[in-house]
Amino acid sequence: MQSTSKSLRRRYARTGTGLSHPLLAIWAVLASAIVLMPMLAIGWLAVSGGSADWPHLIENVIPRATGRTLLLVALTGAATAFIGILTAWLVASCEFPLRRFLSAALVLPLAIPAYLAAYAFGELLTFTGPVQGLIRLIFGFQTSRDYWFPDVRSLGGAVLVLSSVLYPYIYLACRSMFLMQGRAAADVARTLGAGPLKVFFRIQIPMARPAIMIGLTLVAMETLNDIGAVEFLGVQTLTFSIFDTWLNRGSLAGAAQIACIMLLFVVALMMVERAARRRQRFSSQKTTAAVHDLARLTLSGWKKWAATTACLLPVLSGFAVPFFILGNYALKRLDQFLAPRLLSALLHSILVSGLTALVAVLLGFVLAYAARTGRSRTTEAAGRLASFGYGVPGTVLAIGVLFPLAALDNAVDAQIRGTFGISTGLLMSGTGFAIVYACTVRFLTMAEGTLEAGFQKLSPHLDMAARALGRTSGQTLRTVLLPMMRPAVLTAALLVFIETMKELSATIMLRPFNFNTLATLVYEDASRAKVEDASVAAMIIVIAGMIPVILVSRSLERRP
């Protein structure tokens, strides 16, 4: 029996589990080339576009924008780390009122895009908002000169908004680490006489450092990608400078040169993230204790209410404030649900998001299946290159996508015009195809990672058994693997669909004339100081974004 199993493994290794390895490798390389082409186009455009704008950029734009970007990333990272680590430690290690509810609710801010949170905080904290109105009512102030109130449209306001909605990245990573390792080590340390604070700083924080770094890099990438919140709050970052240089100054080459600087930040962040993941995998192999049997530290007196308050405030700031402010506006404008402008934007969002989900899942399936059938340097390199797109901000992708598509459109138009005397116009760069392409590049990693996790749950012996029973590689894929992969495929499609619906940075720069999605519709109304009119479309985005968040929250509720 053992010799038969060994012979099956040797046959499995020779023939693979599906399509032939060379064909899969070719498809994987093509998928990675789709991701890599925009980045190569940015480099080419930055080098060949000339240096006419470079003196102005290097003197007036890049130093200020780079400084603001680094400061925003650093302050947002510090704020999200404080909130995420503290709340994760409290729900994982302590027992206090509403702990189980707050453990799941702390994920809810992920459903709120940063630009929607910025619009909501602007309505809440401006001079005409309810907070300052209440201050004037209580103290009898008449004008803004009678008292001081921090300006939400500032760097500090941007840090407040971004940290309110991005801290769950660190919370989720640290919570899992504290549950897997921190509580086990903490129990051992307490038996040796260490107090809770000493255990937290000397044992649990160092053990969670890889998870913290992963969360921080994700926060930094999302901060770099944001354009709606920083523009609304008046913070000139590199992302906004790309947008301003391209659309307002009419310099595509100058925008590409700024984009190259941003790519350096992205590469550095991704190197840090990969190093942190390697350390996390190494340390997780050392876990031997059963998490479910570990006891939490029961808080009493003022400490338990302080813990409840500490976990409740981020939920109120990151979810309740945007949800209730925008929801209140939307309830007063229910008639807009049937407005042609909103229905058109909703249709465009569904169409673009659906096509992006379809393409991303197909390409992600190729990459994940290629990794399953046989590890080779080609497929591993293709997977790494394909994952690069997620860290690239949407404004950078927009430039990289537009340039090659416009060149292809012009070539096709010249050929058809010369042959038939007919102008084809902009077939790809002037349609929603450009948005689909950019979003596919950005969210391909999300689809590929979900599908790879699904494949890892399927034993390789399934493939070997099917091949031993006479099934071809194609039949094994169709009749055995695909039916079992259906939940992972649907999950990947849902995640990409919703993230594309929320995407603003690439969409606002690539959309054709008179082509609005829900995100760009909200952006247009908010730019004209009509946040109330944007509330209906905003609530549709929020409700759609809550679907994956609810799934994550349910999984957290099933854990200790």
C-alpha positions as CSV (number, residue, x, y, z in Angstrom):
1,M,0.0,0.0,0.0
2,Q,2.8,2.4,0.9
3,S,4.7,1.6,-2.4
4,T,1.5,2.3,-4.3
5,S,1.1,5.7,-2.6
6,K,4.7,6.5,-3.4
7,S,4.3,5.6,-7.1
8,L,1.1,7.8,-7.3
9,R,3.1,10.7,-5.8
10,R,5.9,10.2,-8.4
11,R,3.3,10.0,-11.2
12,Y,1.6,13.1,-9.7
13,A,4.8,15.0,-9.6
14,R,5.6,14.1,-13.3
15,T,2.2,14.8,-14.8
16,G,0.8,17.5,-12.5
17,T,-2.8,18.0,-11.4
18,G,-4.3,19.9,-14.2
19,L,-3.2,21.5,-17.5
20,S,0.4,21.0,-18.5
21,H,2.9,22.9,-16.6
22,P,4.3,24.9,-19.6
23,L,0.8,26.0,-20.6
24,L,-0.1,27.1,-17.1
25,A,3.3,28.9,-16.7
26,I,2.5,30.8,-20.0
27,W,-0.9,31.9,-18.7
28,A,0.6,32.9,-15.3
29,V,3.2,35.0,-17.1
30,L,0.5,36.7,-19.2
31,A,-1.5,37.4,-16.0
32,S,1.6,39.0,-14.4
33,A,2.4,40.9,-17.6
34,I,-1.1,42.5,-17.4
35,V,-0.2,43.8,-14.0
36,L,3.3,44.8,-14.8
37,M,2.5,46.8,-18.0
38,P,1.1,49.9,-16.3
39,M,4.2,50.2,-14.2
40,L,6.5,49.9,-17.2
41,A,4.4,52.5,-19.0
42,I,4.8,54.9,-16.1
43,G,8.6,54.5,-16.3
44,W,8.7,55.0,-20.0
45,L,6.4,58.0,-19.9
46,A,8.4,59.6,-17.1
47,V,11.7,59.2,-19.0
48,S,10.5,60.0,-22.5
49,G,8.1,62.8,-21.6
50,G,10.8,65.4,-21.3
51,S,12.0,67.5,-18.4
52,A,10.2,70.8,-19.1
53,D,8.0,70.4,-16.0
54,W,10.7,68.9,-13.8
55,P,12.2,72.1,-12.5
56,H,8.8,73.4,-11.4
57,L,7.9,70.0,-9.8
58,I,11.2,69.6,-8.0
59,E,11.0,73.2,-6.6
60,N,7.4,73.7,-5.8
61,V,5.5,70.4,-5.8
62,I,7.5,67.4,-4.9
63,P,9.3,68.6,-1.6
64,R,6.1,69.9,-0.1
65,A,3.9,66.9,-1.3
66,T,6.5,64.4,-0.2
67,G,6.9,65.9,3.3
68,R,3.1,66.0,3.7
69,T,2.7,62.4,2.5
70,L,5.4,61.1,4.8
71,L,4.0,63.0,7.8
72,L,0.4,61.8,7.0
73,V,1.6,58.2,6.7
74,A,3.6,58.4,9.9
75,L,0.9,60.0,12.0
76,T,-1.8,57.8,10.6
77,G,0.3,54.7,11.2
78,A,1.0,55.8,14.8
79,A,-2.7,56.5,15.5
80,T,-3.9,53.2,13.9
81,A,-1.2,51.2,15.7
82,F,-2.3,52.7,19.1
83,I,-6.0,52.0,18.5
84,G,-5.5,48.6,16.8
85,I,-3.1,47.2,19.3
86,L,-4.9,48.4,22.4
87,T,-8.3,47.2,21.2
88,A,-7.0,43.8,20.0
89,W,-5.2,43.2,23.3
90,L,-8.3,44.1,25.3
91,V,-10.7,41.8,23.4
92,A,-8.2,39.0,23.3
93,S,-6.8,39.1,26.8
94,C,-9.4,40.7,29.0
95,E,-13.0,40.2,30.0
96,F,-15.2,43.3,30.3
97,P,-18.8,44.3,29.5
98,L,-19.8,44.1,25.8
99,R,-16.6,42.4,24.9
100,R,-18.0,39.8,22.5
101,F,-20.1,42.5,20.7
102,L,-17.2,45.0,20.5
103,S,-14.9,42.2,19.3
104,A,-17.0,42.0,16.1
105,A,-18.1,45.6,15.9
106,L,-14.5,46.9,15.8
107,V,-14.3,45.6,12.2
108,L,-17.2,47.7,11.0
109,P,-15.2,50.8,10.0
110,L,-13.8,48.8,7.1
111,A,-17.2,49.3,5.4
112,I,-16.7,53.0,5.3
113,P,-14.4,54.4,2.5
114,A,-12.1,57.1,3.7
115,Y,-13.6,59.8,1.5
116,L,-17.1,59.1,2.9
117,A,-15.8,59.4,6.4
118,A,-14.1,62.7,5.5
119,Y,-17.4,64.1,4.1
120,A,-19.2,63.0,7.3
121,F,-16.7,64.5,9.7
122,G,-16.7,67.7,7.7
123,E,-20.5,67.9,8.2
124,L,-20.0,67.1,11.9
125,L,-17.2,69.4,12.9
126,T,-17.5,72.5,10.6
127,F,-18.8,75.8,11.9
128,T,-22.3,75.0,10.9
129,G,-22.2,71.4,12.2
130,P,-23.9,70.1,15.3
131,V,-20.7,70.0,17.5
132,Q,-19.8,73.7,17.1
133,G,-23.5,74.6,17.2
134,L,-23.8,72.9,20.6
135,I,-20.7,74.8,21.9
136,R,-22.2,78.1,20.8
137,L,-25.5,77.3,22.4
138,I,-24.0,76.2,25.7
139,F,-21.5,79.1,26.1
140,G,-23.4,81.8,24.3
141,F,-20.8,82.3,21.5
142,Q,-21.9,84.2,18.4
143,T,-19.1,83.9,15.9
144,S,-16.0,81.7,15.3
145,R,-13.8,84.5,16.7
146,D,-15.3,84.1,20.1
147,Y,-13.8,80.6,20.6
148,W,-11.2,78.2,19.3
149,F,-12.0,75.0,17.6
150,P,-9.6,72.7,15.6
151,D,-10.1,72.9,11.9
152,V,-11.1,69.5,10.4
153,R,-9.8,70.5,7.0
154,S,-6.2,70.1,8.0
155,L,-3.5,67.5,8.4
156,G,-4.8,66.7,11.8
157,G,-8.3,66.2,10.4
158,A,-6.9,63.8,7.8
159,V,-5.2,61.8,10.4
160,L,-8.4,61.6,12.5
161,V,-10.4,60.5,9.5
162,L,-7.9,58.0,8.1
163,S,-7.1,56.4,11.4
164,S,-10.8,56.1,12.3
165,V,-11.4,53.8,9.3
166,L,-8.1,52.1,8.8
167,Y,-7.2,50.8,12.3
168,P,-9.1,47.5,11.7
169,Y,-6.1,46.4,9.5
170,I,-3.9,46.4,12.6
171,Y,-6.7,45.2,14.9
172,L,-7.4,42.1,12.9
173,A,-3.8,41.1,12.5
174,C,-2.9,41.7,16.2
175,R,-6.1,40.1,17.5
176,S,-5.3,36.8,15.7
177,M,-1.7,36.9,16.9
178,F,-2.7,37.6,20.5
179,L,-5.2,34.7,20.4
180,M,-2.7,32.3,18.8
181,Q,0.4,33.1,20.9
182,G,0.1,36.1,23.2
183,R,-2.4,34.6,25.7
184,A,-0.5,31.3,26.0
185,A,2.8,33.1,26.7
186,A,1.0,35.6,28.9
187,D,-0.4,32.8,31.1
188,V,3.1,31.3,31.5
189,A,4.6,34.8,32.3
190,R,1.9,35.4,34.9
191,T,2.6,32.2,36.7
192,L,6.2,33.5,37.0
193,G,5.0,36.6,38.7
194,A,4.8,39.2,35.9
195,G,2.1,41.8,36.0
196,P,-0.4,42.5,33.1
197,L,1.5,45.6,31.8
198,K,4.9,43.9,31.9
199,V,3.5,40.9,30.1
200,F,1.9,43.2,27.5
201,F,5.1,45.2,26.7
202,R,7.7,42.6,27.3
203,I,6.0,39.5,25.7
204,Q,2.9,40.1,23.7
205,I,4.0,43.2,21.8
206,P,7.3,41.7,20.6
207,M,5.5,38.5,19.6
208,A,2.9,40.5,17.6
209,R,5.5,42.7,15.9
210,P,5.3,40.9,12.5
211,A,1.5,41.2,12.6
212,I,1.8,44.9,13.5
213,M,4.2,45.5,10.6
214,I,1.8,43.8,8.2
215,G,-1.1,45.9,9.4
216,L,1.0,49.1,9.3
217,T,2.1,48.5,5.7
218,L,-1.6,48.0,4.6
219,V,-2.5,51.2,6.4
220,A,0.3,53.0,4.6
221,M,-0.8,51.7,1.2
222,E,-4.4,52.8,1.8
223,T,-3.2,56.2,3.0
224,L,-1.1,56.6,-0.2
225,N,-4.0,55.5,-2.3
226,D,-6.5,58.0,-0.9
227,I,-7.4,61.0,-2.9
228,G,-11.0,61.9,-1.9
229,A,-10.4,62.5,1.8
230,V,-7.1,64.4,1.4
231,E,-8.5,66.6,-1.3
232,F,-11.6,67.4,0.7
233,L,-9.6,68.1,3.8
234,G,-7.0,70.2,2.0
235,V,-3.9,68.1,2.4
236,Q,-1.5,68.1,-0.6
237,T,-0.1,64.6,-0.8
238,L,1.8,63.0,-3.7
239,T,-1.5,61.3,-4.8
240,F,-3.3,64.6,-5.0
241,S,-0.3,66.1,-6.8
242,I,-0.5,63.5,-9.5
243,F,-4.2,64.3,-9.9
244,D,-3.6,68.0,-10.0
245,T,-0.6,67.9,-12.3
246,W,-2.3,65.7,-14.9
247,L,-5.9,67.1,-14.9
248,N,-5.4,70.7,-13.8
249,R,-2.0,71.4,-15.3
250,G,-2.3,69.2,-18.3
251,S,1.1,67.5,-17.8
252,L,0.9,63.8,-18.2
253,A,4.7,63.4,-18.2
254,G,4.9,65.5,-15.0
255,A,2.3,63.3,-13.3
256,A,4.2,60.2,-14.4
257,Q,7.4,61.5,-12.8
258,I,5.6,62.1,-9.5
259,A,4.1,58.6,-9.9
260,C,7.6,57.1,-10.2
261,I,8.4,58.6,-6.8
262,M,5.3,57.1,-5.3
263,L,6.3,53.7,-6.8
264,L,9.5,53.8,-4.7
265,F,7.4,54.2,-1.6
266,V,5.2,51.3,-2.7
267,V,8.2,49.0,-3.4
268,A,9.7,49.8,0.0
269,L,6.4,49.1,1.8
270,M,5.9,45.8,0.0
271,M,9.4,44.7,0.9
272,V,8.7,45.5,4.6
273,E,5.4,43.6,4.3
274,R,6.9,40.5,2.8
275,A,9.7,40.4,5.4
276,A,7.0,40.7,8.1
277,R,5.0,37.9,6.6
278,R,8.1,35.6,6.6
279,R,8.7,36.3,10.3
280,Q,5.0,35.8,11.1
281,R,5.0,32.3,9.4
282,F,8.1,31.4,11.3
283,S,6.8,32.4,14.7
284,S,3.4,30.8,14.2
285,Q,5.0,27.4,13.9
286,K,6.1,27.7,17.5
287,T,2.5,27.8,18.9
288,T,1.6,24.7,20.8
289,A,-0.9,25.8,23.3
290,A,-4.7,25.5,22.8
291,V,-6.2,28.9,22.5
292,H,-9.6,27.9,23.5
293,D,-8.6,26.8,27.0
294,L,-6.9,30.0,28.0
295,A,-8.6,32.3,30.5
296,R,-8.9,36.0,30.1
297,L,-8.0,38.5,32.8
298,T,-11.4,39.6,34.3
299,L,-11.5,43.4,34.8
300,S,-13.4,45.0,37.6
301,G,-14.4,48.4,38.8
302,W,-13.5,51.4,36.7
303,K,-11.1,49.3,34.6
304,K,-13.8,47.3,33.0
305,W,-15.8,50.4,32.0
306,A,-12.5,52.0,30.7
307,A,-11.9,49.0,28.6
308,T,-15.5,49.1,27.2
309,T,-15.1,52.8,26.4
310,A,-11.7,52.3,24.8
311,C,-13.2,49.7,22.4
312,L,-16.4,51.6,21.8
313,L,-14.9,55.0,20.8
314,P,-13.2,53.6,17.6
315,V,-16.5,52.0,16.5
316,L,-18.4,55.3,17.1
317,S,-15.7,57.4,15.3
318,G,-15.0,55.0,12.4
319,F,-18.5,53.7,11.7
320,A,-21.3,55.3,13.7
321,V,-20.5,58.9,12.8
322,P,-20.4,58.4,9.0
323,F,-23.2,55.9,9.0
324,F,-25.7,58.0,10.9
325,I,-24.8,61.4,9.4
326,L,-25.0,60.1,5.8
327,G,-28.0,57.9,6.7
328,N,-29.9,60.8,8.2
329,Y,-29.3,62.8,5.0
330,A,-30.4,59.8,2.9
331,L,-33.6,59.3,4.8
332,K,-34.6,62.8,3.9
333,R,-33.9,62.2,0.2
334,L,-35.6,58.9,-0.5
335,D,-37.0,60.2,-3.7
336,Q,-33.5,60.2,-5.2
337,F,-33.4,56.4,-5.2
338,L,-35.3,56.6,-8.5
339,A,-33.5,59.6,-9.9
340,P,-32.1,58.8,-13.4
341,R,-28.7,60.2,-12.4
342,L,-28.4,57.8,-9.5
343,L,-29.7,54.8,-11.4
344,S,-27.3,55.5,-14.2
345,A,-24.4,55.7,-11.8
346,L,-25.6,52.5,-10.0
347,L,-25.8,50.7,-13.4
348,H,-22.3,51.8,-14.3
349,S,-20.9,50.7,-10.9
350,I,-22.5,47.2,-11.2
351,L,-21.2,46.8,-14.8
352,V,-17.7,47.9,-14.0
353,S,-17.5,46.0,-10.7
354,G,-19.0,42.9,-12.3
355,L,-16.6,42.8,-15.2
356,T,-13.6,43.5,-12.9
357,A,-14.7,40.7,-10.6
358,L,-15.0,38.3,-13.5
359,V,-11.6,39.2,-15.0
360,A,-9.8,39.3,-11.7
361,V,-11.2,35.9,-10.6
362,L,-10.2,34.3,-13.9
363,L,-6.7,35.6,-13.7
364,G,-6.4,34.9,-10.0
365,F,-7.6,31.3,-10.6
366,V,-4.9,30.8,-13.2
367,L,-2.2,32.0,-10.8
368,A,-3.6,30.0,-7.9
369,Y,-4.0,26.8,-9.9
370,A,-0.5,27.2,-11.4
371,A,0.9,27.5,-7.9
372,R,-1.0,24.3,-6.9
373,T,0.0,22.2,-9.9
374,G,3.7,22.6,-9.5
375,R,6.0,25.1,-7.9
376,S,8.5,26.6,-10.3
377,R,10.5,29.7,-10.5
378,T,8.4,31.0,-13.3
379,T,5.0,30.6,-11.5
380,E,6.4,31.9,-8.3
381,A,7.8,35.0,-10.1
382,A,4.5,35.5,-11.9
383,G,2.6,35.4,-8.6
384,R,4.9,37.9,-6.9
385,L,4.7,40.3,-9.9
386,A,0.9,40.0,-10.0
387,S,0.7,40.8,-6.3
388,F,2.5,44.1,-6.9
389,G,-0.6,45.8,-8.2
390,Y,-2.4,46.0,-4.9
391,G,0.1,48.4,-3.3
392,V,0.0,50.8,-6.3
393,P,-2.2,53.8,-5.7
394,G,-5.2,54.2,-8.1
395,T,-3.9,57.5,-9.4
396,V,-0.6,55.9,-10.4
397,L,-2.4,53.0,-12.0
398,A,-4.6,55.4,-14.0
399,I,-1.5,56.9,-15.7
400,G,0.0,53.6,-16.4
401,V,-3.2,52.2,-17.8
402,L,-4.1,55.2,-19.9
403,F,-0.8,55.5,-21.8
404,P,-0.6,52.0,-23.4
405,L,-4.4,51.9,-24.0
406,A,-4.3,55.3,-25.7
407,A,-1.3,54.2,-27.8
408,L,-3.2,51.1,-28.9
409,D,-6.3,53.1,-29.7
410,N,-4.4,55.5,-31.8
411,A,-2.6,52.6,-33.7
412,V,-6.0,50.9,-34.4
413,D,-7.6,54.1,-35.5
414,A,-4.7,54.9,-37.8
415,Q,-4.9,51.5,-39.4
416,I,-8.6,51.5,-39.9
417,R,-8.6,55.1,-41.1
418,G,-5.9,54.3,-43.7
419,T,-7.6,51.1,-44.9
420,F,-11.3,52.0,-44.8
421,G,-11.3,55.8,-44.2
422,I,-13.3,55.3,-41.0
423,S,-12.2,56.7,-37.6
424,T,-12.7,54.2,-34.7
425,G,-12.1,56.8,-32.0
426,L,-11.1,55.7,-28.5
427,L,-12.2,52.1,-28.2
428,M,-10.6,51.3,-24.8
429,S,-9.1,54.4,-23.2
430,G,-12.3,56.3,-23.8
431,T,-14.6,53.7,-22.3
432,G,-15.2,51.9,-19.0
433,F,-12.6,49.3,-20.1
434,A,-9.8,51.5,-18.7
435,I,-11.4,51.5,-15.3
436,V,-11.9,47.7,-15.4
437,Y,-8.3,47.2,-16.4
438,A,-7.0,49.5,-13.6
439,C,-9.2,47.9,-10.9
440,T,-8.3,44.4,-12.1
441,V,-4.6,45.2,-11.6
442,R,-5.3,46.7,-8.2
443,F,-7.5,43.9,-6.8
444,L,-6.0,40.9,-8.5
445,T,-4.1,40.1,-5.4
446,M,-7.3,39.9,-3.4
447,A,-8.8,37.4,-5.8
448,E,-5.6,35.3,-6.1
449,G,-5.1,35.2,-2.4
450,T,-8.7,34.1,-1.7
451,L,-8.5,31.4,-4.3
452,E,-5.1,30.2,-3.2
453,A,-6.4,29.8,0.3
454,G,-9.3,27.8,-1.1
455,F,-6.9,25.5,-2.9
456,Q,-4.9,25.0,0.2
457,K,-7.9,23.5,1.9
458,L,-8.2,20.8,-0.8
459,S,-5.8,17.9,-0.3
460,P,-3.5,17.1,-3.2
461,H,-4.7,13.5,-2.8
462,L,-7.9,14.5,-4.5
463,D,-6.1,15.2,-7.7
464,M,-4.0,12.0,-7.4
465,A,-7.1,9.9,-6.7
466,A,-8.9,11.3,-9.7
467,R,-6.0,10.7,-12.0
468,A,-5.6,7.2,-10.7
469,L,-9.2,6.5,-11.6
470,G,-8.6,7.6,-15.2
471,R,-9.7,11.2,-15.2
472,T,-7.7,13.5,-17.4
473,S,-6.3,16.7,-16.0
474,G,-9.1,18.8,-17.5
475,Q,-11.8,16.4,-16.2
476,T,-10.2,16.5,-12.7
477,L,-10.3,20.3,-12.8
478,R,-13.9,20.5,-14.0
479,T,-15.5,17.7,-12.1
480,V,-13.5,17.6,-8.8
481,L,-11.8,20.8,-8.1
482,L,-14.1,23.5,-9.5
483,P,-17.3,22.3,-7.6
484,M,-15.3,22.2,-4.3
485,M,-13.8,25.7,-5.1
486,R,-17.1,27.3,-5.6
487,P,-17.3,29.0,-2.2
488,A,-13.8,30.5,-2.6
489,V,-14.6,31.7,-6.2
490,L,-17.8,33.4,-5.0
491,T,-16.0,35.0,-2.1
492,A,-13.2,36.3,-4.3
493,A,-15.7,37.7,-6.8
494,L,-17.7,39.4,-4.0
495,L,-14.6,41.0,-2.5
496,V,-13.4,42.3,-5.8
497,F,-16.9,43.5,-6.8
498,I,-17.3,45.5,-3.6
499,E,-13.8,47.0,-3.5
500,T,-14.2,48.1,-7.2
501,M,-17.5,49.7,-6.3
502,K,-15.8,51.8,-3.6
503,E,-12.7,52.6,-5.6
504,L,-12.4,56.4,-6.4
505,S,-8.8,57.2,-7.2
506,A,-8.5,55.4,-10.5
507,T,-12.1,55.8,-11.5
508,I,-12.1,59.6,-11.1
509,M,-9.1,59.8,-13.5
510,L,-10.1,57.2,-16.1
511,R,-13.9,57.6,-16.4
512,P,-15.2,58.7,-19.8
513,F,-17.1,61.9,-20.3
514,N,-20.6,61.8,-18.6
515,F,-19.7,58.4,-17.1
516,N,-20.4,58.3,-13.3
517,T,-20.1,55.5,-10.9
518,L,-21.5,55.7,-7.4
519,A,-18.1,56.7,-6.0
520,T,-17.6,59.5,-8.6
521,L,-21.1,60.7,-8.1
522,V,-20.5,61.2,-4.4
523,Y,-17.2,62.9,-5.2
524,E,-18.8,65.3,-7.6
525,D,-21.5,66.3,-5.2
526,A,-19.1,66.6,-2.2
527,S,-16.8,68.8,-4.3
528,R,-19.7,71.2,-4.8
529,A,-20.4,71.2,-1.1
530,K,-23.5,69.2,-1.6
531,V,-22.8,66.3,0.8
532,E,-26.6,65.9,1.5
533,D,-27.2,65.2,-2.2
534,A,-24.4,62.6,-2.2
535,S,-25.8,60.8,0.8
536,V,-28.0,58.3,-1.1
537,A,-25.2,57.1,-3.3
538,A,-22.9,57.0,-0.3
539,M,-25.3,54.8,1.7
540,I,-25.5,52.3,-1.2
541,I,-21.7,52.1,-1.1
542,V,-21.6,51.7,2.7
543,I,-24.3,49.0,2.7
544,A,-22.5,47.1,-0.1
545,G,-19.2,47.4,1.9
546,M,-20.9,46.0,5.0
547,I,-21.4,42.6,3.3
548,P,-17.8,41.3,3.6
549,V,-17.4,43.1,7.0
550,I,-20.4,41.2,8.4
551,L,-18.9,37.9,7.2
552,V,-15.6,38.8,9.0
553,S,-17.6,39.8,12.1
554,R,-19.4,36.5,12.2
555,S,-16.2,34.6,12.0
556,L,-14.9,36.6,14.9
557,E,-18.0,35.9,16.9
558,R,-17.4,32.2,16.5
559,R,-13.9,32.5,18.0
560,P,-13.2,32.9,21.7
